[in-house]
Amino acid sequence: MGFSNVTLMNFIYLIMFLVFFSSGENILVETKEKNGRTIAKLTTFSRKYWFVIVYYTLLCVIIKYAYFLFFDGDLTEEL
């Protein structure tokens, strides 16, 4: 089961990768106060929210593992 099958999980992966890696022009400015000074830091959307893809991948792996653990991975009937 890879990208050859069209599933909701793969559709979400595709949308996430398009959003995260579409262009480098999505620069975010973070402002923080440190020692009484305001510090501005430039970062990209991908660097700031990389954990979304990591946790989604973790969730998908756990769901697939549980599915193959409880349903034996093969639902086809033999005739």
N, C-alpha and C positions, 0 to 999 in steps of 0.2 A: 504494500500500500504506500505509494509515493505520490508524486505530483501527476502520475498518469490517471489516477482516479479523481473525479471531481467530488469533493466533499466540503462540508461547511468549514471544517478545520483548516483545510488547505486554502479555502477562499479567504479566511481571516488572516492566515500567514501571508498570502499575496498582498492583501490590502496593507498589512502592517509593514511589509518590506517596501512597498511603494511609498508609503508615508515617510518612513524612516530614512530611506536612501534616495529619495527623489532628487533633491538638490542640496547643495551646501550653502544656499543663500538664506536658509531659515535660521538666522543667528538670533539668539536670545541674550538679553542683557540682564544679568543678575546683580542686584545691589545688596550689599551687606554692610552692616556697621561693625567696625572693628576698632577698638581703642578710641572711640569717639570720632572716627573718620568713616566716611562713606566710601566703600570700595566697589567699583563696577567691574564685573568679569564677563567677558564674552564667551558664550558657549553655543553649541548647536542643539537643536531639538533632539537629535539622535544621542548625543552624549548625555543629555540631561535625563532622558526617559528610556535608556537602554534596558533597564530592569523589566520593563513591560514585556519585551520579547522573551527575556530569560524566564520570567515566571509563567508566561503563556506556554512556552516550550515545556517547562516542567509539568504544568497541568496536563498538557497533551500526552506526555510520556506516561504519567500516572494513570490517566484514563485508559490509554491503550493497554497498559500492563494489566489493569483490573479487568478489562474486557476479555483479553486473552486468557487470564487466569480463571475467570468464572464461566466463560462461554466456550472454552477450548479452541477458540480461534477459527473454527471451521463450521459454518452454518449451512453448507450445501448438503442437499440430500442425495444419496446415491440411489439410483434406480435399478 
